């Protein structure tokens, strides 16, 4: 581990979400210097746009020229395994985007490599740090809901309806890790597992593709990925989870409800990032006033940046050798098992 209060040199591998969210979030956190951007296609252009000093077409090229402490892997899912293993083999600290892997076997391989490396490894499940999620977790930990019986998480969106145009890319290719289960359900399952406080005993479910034929710019192409994913999870001790995500609906909506025998708590709104929280019991329904994320002013950069900086606050604690509340690679394996159970991956 680094000395407490030290700064760390960071490379971001990925020029899409990595450039939009990872780069500004690392800078905003205050303990990291983003010194390199890695992308096989457009690293130079994006590095210039984001004012990152060095650009490289591959991690191997970068490791041959400069030294970094942390690599943030924000490449597409099909590149996660090789990138993470290359970084861990060199003793680097790693933050990996979701979905963690394309298979349970890949996830287990990366977990084993992280244990051998002994460095800090975490997964970018920044939604754990939303104010409503933190409030739900506190209610559960303090026993305010009673024995838990059901975690219900449903997110519906409009962006994969047949009429919605989105360009053909790896995102529509099952073999390369595209689809809604990897992009969205991975977050939902991680949240449910975290709120449950344990990995699932068993999961079942399915994915479906309602719109396999898509159009962009007058050209038609075939999607091999899911536009809906649905899971039923058994956590044992009387607790179940029900997870659903569907992007072929007429409106956008997100509902996360945790039902105990004493009280239920519900966070709902137009998206995962926005909403109102209530507690419900036999006598009343009460709206909870939530404390804002301490980094909320950074939402003007990108809506995901405030919770992402909170994630990096915990990452910095871990680098200092302090206890940290991070989504671990072990958590990633547990989530990957659920994704595999519904049919995501290779």
C-alpha positions in Angstrom: 0.0 0.0 0.0 1.0 3.6 -0.5 1.8 6.1 2.3 -1.3 7.7 3.7 -2.0 10.9 1.8 0.1 10.0 -1.2 -1.0 10.7 -4.8 -1.3 8.0 -7.4 -0.6 8.0 -11.1 -3.6 6.6 -13.1 -4.1 5.2 -16.6 -7.6 5.0 -18.0 -8.1 2.2 -20.5 -11.1 3.1 -22.5 -12.0 6.2 -24.6 -15.8 6.1 -24.2 -17.3 6.0 -20.7 -13.7 6.0 -19.4 -13.1 9.4 -20.9 -16.5 10.8 -20.0 -16.7 9.6 -16.4 -13.5 7.9 -15.2 -11.1 10.7 -16.2 -13.0 13.6 -14.6 -13.9 11.5 -11.5 -10.3 10.6 -10.8 -9.3 14.2 -11.2 -12.1 15.5 -9.0 -11.4 13.1 -6.1 -8.1 14.9 -5.4 -5.7 12.1 -4.8 -5.2 10.9 -8.4 -3.3 12.2 -11.4 -4.6 10.9 -14.7 -1.4 10.5 -16.8 -2.4 8.2 -19.6 -5.3 7.2 -21.8 -5.3 3.9 -23.6 -7.4 3.0 -26.6 -6.7 0.9 -29.7 -8.6 3.3 -32.0 -8.7 6.9 -30.9 -6.4 7.4 -27.9 -4.5 10.4 -29.3 -7.7 12.4 -30.1 -9.5 11.7 -26.9 -6.4 12.3 -24.8 -6.1 15.7 -26.4 -9.8 16.5 -25.8 -9.5 15.4 -22.1 -6.1 17.1 -21.6 -4.4 13.8 -20.7 -0.7 14.0 -21.2 0.1 10.6 -22.8 -1.9 8.4 -25.2 -1.3 4.7 -26.0 -2.9 2.2 -28.3 -2.4 -0.7 -25.9 -1.5 -1.4 -22.3 1.6 -3.3 -23.3 2.8 -0.1 -25.1 2.1 2.0 -22.1 3.8 -0.3 -19.6 6.9 -0.2 -21.9 7.1 3.6 -21.6 5.7 4.9 -18.3 4.9 3.8 -14.8 1.5 4.0 -13.2 0.1 3.0 -9.9 -3.6 2.4 -10.9 -5.3 1.2 -14.1 -9.0 1.9 -14.5 -10.3 -0.6 -17.0 -13.2 1.0 -18.9 -12.8 -0.9 -22.1 -15.7 -3.0 -23.5 -16.5 -6.2 -21.6 -14.7 -8.5 -24.1 -11.4 -6.8 -23.2 -11.7 -6.9 -19.4 -10.1 -10.2 -18.7 -6.9 -9.6 -20.7 -6.5 -6.0 -19.4 -7.1 -6.9 -15.8 -4.7 -9.9 -15.9 -2.0 -7.8 -17.6 -2.3 -5.1 -14.9 -2.3 -7.5 -12.0 0.7 -9.4 -13.4 2.6 -6.1 -13.1 1.4 -5.4 -9.6 -1.0 -2.6 -10.4 -4.1 -1.6 -8.5 -7.2 -2.1 -10.7 -10.6 -0.7 -11.0 -12.7 -2.6 -13.5 -15.9 -1.5 -15.2 -19.0 -3.7 -15.2 -20.0 -6.2 -16.4 -16.9 -7.7 -14.8 -16.5 -10.6 -17.3 -18.0 -12.6 -20.1 -18.3 -15.8 -18.0 -18.0 -17.0 -14.4 -14.7 -18.7 -15.3 -13.2 -15.4 -16.4 -14.5 -13.7 -13.2 -12.9 -16.4 -11.1 -9.6 -16.2 -13.0 -9.4 -12.4 -12.3 -10.3 -12.9 -8.7 -7.6 -15.5 -8.2 -5.1 -13.2 -10.0 -6.0 -10.3 -7.7 -5.5 -12.4 -4.6 -2.0 -13.4 -5.9 -1.1 -9.8 -6.7 -2.2 -8.5 -3.3 -3.1 -5.1 -4.8 -6.3 -3.2 -4.4 -8.9 -4.4 -6.9 -12.5 -3.2 -7.2 -15.4 -3.0 -9.6 -17.0 0.2 -10.8 -20.5 -0.2 -9.2 -20.8 3.4 -8.4 -24.6 3.2 -7.8 -24.0 1.8 -4.3 -23.0 5.3 -3.4 -26.3 7.1 -4.4 -27.9 8.7 -1.4 -31.0 6.5 -1.7 -28.9 3.3 -1.8 -26.8 4.4 1.2 -30.1 5.2 3.1 -31.5 1.8 2.2 -28.4 0.1 3.4 -28.4 2.0 6.7 -32.1 1.1 7.3 -31.3 -2.6 6.8 -28.1 -2.6 8.9 -29.9 -0.9 11.7 -32.8 -3.4 11.6 -35.5 -0.8 10.9 -37.2 -3.0 8.3 -37.3 -6.2 10.4 -36.3 -9.5 8.9 -35.9 -9.1 5.1 -38.2 -11.0 2.8 -38.0 -9.4 -0.7 -35.7 -7.1 -2.7 -37.4 -5.9 -5.8 -35.5 -3.9 -8.4 -37.1 -3.0 -11.7 -35.7 -0.6 -14.3 -37.5 0.1 -17.5 -36.2 2.3 -20.4 -37.2 3.3 -23.9 -33.8 3.2 -25.7 -34.1 -0.3 -27.2 -37.6 0.1 -28.7 -37.8 -0.9 -32.4 -38.1 2.8 -33.4 -35.1 3.9 -31.4 -31.9 4.2 -33.5 -28.6 3.3 -32.1 -25.5 2.6 -34.2 -24.3 -1.0 -34.7 -21.3 -1.8 -32.5 -20.0 -4.4 -30.0 -23.0 -3.4 -27.8 -25.3 -5.4 -30.1 -22.9 -8.5 -30.2 -23.6 -11.2 -27.6 -20.1 -12.7 -28.1 -18.4 -9.4 -27.2 -20.5 -8.8 -24.0 -23.2 -6.5 -25.3 -26.8 -6.3 -24.2 -28.9 -5.1 -21.3 -28.1 -7.8 -18.8 -24.4 -6.9 -18.8 -25.0 -3.1 -19.0 -27.8 -2.7 -16.5 -28.6 -6.0 -14.7 -25.1 -6.2 -13.4 -25.6 -3.0 -11.5 -29.0 -4.1 -10.2 -27.7 -7.5 -9.0 -24.7 -6.0 -7.3 -27.1 -3.6 -5.4 -29.4 -6.4 -4.4 -26.5 -8.6 -3.2 -25.0 -5.7 -1.3 -28.3 -4.9 0.4 -28.9 -8.6 1.2 -25.5 -8.7 2.8 -24.5 -12.0 1.1 -24.1 -13.8 -2.2 -27.1 -15.6 -3.6 -27.7 -19.3 -2.9 -29.3 -19.8 -6.2 -30.6 -17.8 -9.2 -32.7 -18.5 -12.2 -34.2 -16.4 -15.0 -33.9 -15.6 -18.6 -33.0 -12.9 -21.2 -35.1 -12.1 -24.2 -34.7 -10.2 -27.5 -37.9 -8.5 -28.6 -36.3 -6.5 -31.4 -33.5 -8.5 -33.1 -33.7 -6.4 -36.3 -32.6 -2.8 -35.8 -32.1 0.2 -38.1 -29.6 3.0 -38.0 -29.2 5.7 -40.6 -31.4 3.8 -43.1 -29.3 0.6 -42.7 -30.6 -2.6 -41.1 -28.5 -4.9 -38.9 -29.2 -7.9 -36.6 -28.8 -7.7 -32.8 -27.8 -10.9 -31.0 -28.2 -9.4 -27.5 -31.0 -9.1 -25.0 -33.2 -6.0 -24.7 -34.7 -7.4 -21.5 -33.4 -9.5 -18.6 -35.2 -11.1 -15.6 -33.9 -12.9 -12.5 -35.3 -14.6 -9.4 -32.7 -14.9 -6.6 -32.7 -17.0 -3.5 -30.6 -15.5 -0.7 -31.7 -18.1 1.9 -33.1 -17.2 5.4 -36.5 -16.3 3.8 -35.1 -13.6 1.5 -35.7 -13.5 -2.3 -34.7 -11.0 -4.9 -36.7 -10.1 -8.1 -34.7 -8.2 -10.7 -36.1 -7.0 -14.0 -34.7 -4.7 -16.7 -36.4 -3.9 -20.0 -35.5 -1.2 -22.5 -38.5 -1.7 -24.8 -41.0 0.2 -22.7 -42.9 3.5 -23.4 -41.4 5.4 -20.4 -38.3 5.4 -18.2 -38.7 4.3 -14.6 -36.7 2.8 -11.8 -38.1 1.2 -8.6 -36.0 -0.4 -5.8 -38.1 -1.7 -3.0 -36.8 -3.6 0.1 -39.6 -5.4 2.0 -39.1 -6.5 5.6 -41.6 -8.0 8.0 -41.8 -4.7 9.9 -41.5 -2.1 7.2 -40.8 -1.6 3.5 -38.5 1.0 2.0 -39.0 2.2 -1.6 -36.8 4.4 -3.9 -38.4 5.3 -7.2 -38.1 7.8 -10.0 -37.5 8.2 -13.7 -34.0 6.7 -13.6 -31.5 4.8 -11.3 -29.9 8.2 -10.6 -33.0 10.1 -9.7 -35.9 9.5 -7.4 -37.7 9.8 -4.1 -37.6 7.5 -1.1 -40.4 6.3 1.1 -40.9 4.0 4.1 -44.1 2.1 4.4 -45.7 0.2 7.3 -49.1 -0.6 8.6 -49.8 2.9 9.8 -48.2 5.3 7.4 -46.2 6.1 4.3 -43.4 8.6 5.0 -41.1 10.4 2.6 -37.5 10.4 3.7 -35.3 13.5 3.2 -32.0 12.3 1.9 -28.6 14.0 2.3 -27.2 14.9 -1.1 -24.1 13.2 -2.3 -21.1 15.3 -1.1 -19.9 15.5 -4.8 -23.3 16.5 -6.2 -22.0 19.7 -7.8 -20.0 17.4 -10.2 -23.2 16.2 -11.8 -22.9 18.9 -14.4 -19.9 17.0 -15.9 -21.8 13.7 -16.1 -24.7 12.4 -13.9 -22.5 9.4 -12.9 -19.6 11.4 -11.7 -20.8 12.2 -8.1 -21.3 8.6 -7.1 -18.2 7.6 -9.0 -16.1 10.0 -6.9 -17.6 8.5 -3.8 -16.5 5.1 -5.1 -13.0 6.6 -5.5 -13.1 8.0 -2.0 -13.3 4.4 -0.8 -10.7 3.3 -3.3 -8.3 5.8 -1.9 -9.0 4.5 1.6 -8.1 1.0 0.5 -4.9 2.3 -1.1 -4.0 4.0 2.2 -4.4 0.6 3.9 -7.6 1.6 5.7 -11.0 -0.3 5.8 -13.0 0.6 2.7 -16.5 -0.2 1.5 -15.7 -1.3 -2.1 -17.4 -3.6 -4.6 -14.8 -6.4 -4.7 -13.8 -8.9 -7.3 -15.4 -11.5 -5.1 -18.6 -9.5 -5.3 -18.1 -9.5 -9.1 -18.0 -13.3 -9.2 -21.3 -13.5 -7.2 -22.9 -11.1 -9.7 -21.5 -13.0 -12.7 -23.1 -16.2 -11.4 -26.5 -14.5 -11.5 -25.9 -13.1 -15.0 -24.9 -16.6 -16.2 -28.0 -18.0 -14.7 -30.2 -15.8 -16.8 -28.2 -16.4 -20.0 -25.7 -13.6 -20.2 -22.2 -14.3 -21.5 -20.4 -16.9 -23.5 
